[in-house]
Amino acid sequence: MTYVDISSISPQLFVTVLFFLLIVCPLVSLGIVRLFQHKTKTGITYIASAIISYILFILIADFVARTWT
């Protein structure tokens, strides 16, 4: 068994992946579960909020990247 070297991962990439795993993925999965439960309004709301939060995060990250460089 070998160890993976994660020293080359930037903090920006870490935060992006963390955001994706903690916010966007659960919202999408809850939306899919609600759609299978035939609760379409709630399911579409979860999926739409995941898309909106991802777009908002990309816009904020782009603004921060342009401001700090």
Residue pairs with C-beta under 8 A, 6 or more apart in sequence:
12 61
12 65
16 57
16 61
19 57
20 54
23 50
23 53
23 57
24 50
24 53
24 54
27 46
27 47
27 49
27 50
27 53
28 46
28 47
28 50
30 43
30 46
31 42
31 43
31 44
31 45
31 46
31 47
31 50
32 43
32 47
33 43
34 40
34 42
34 43
34 46
35 43
35 44
37 43
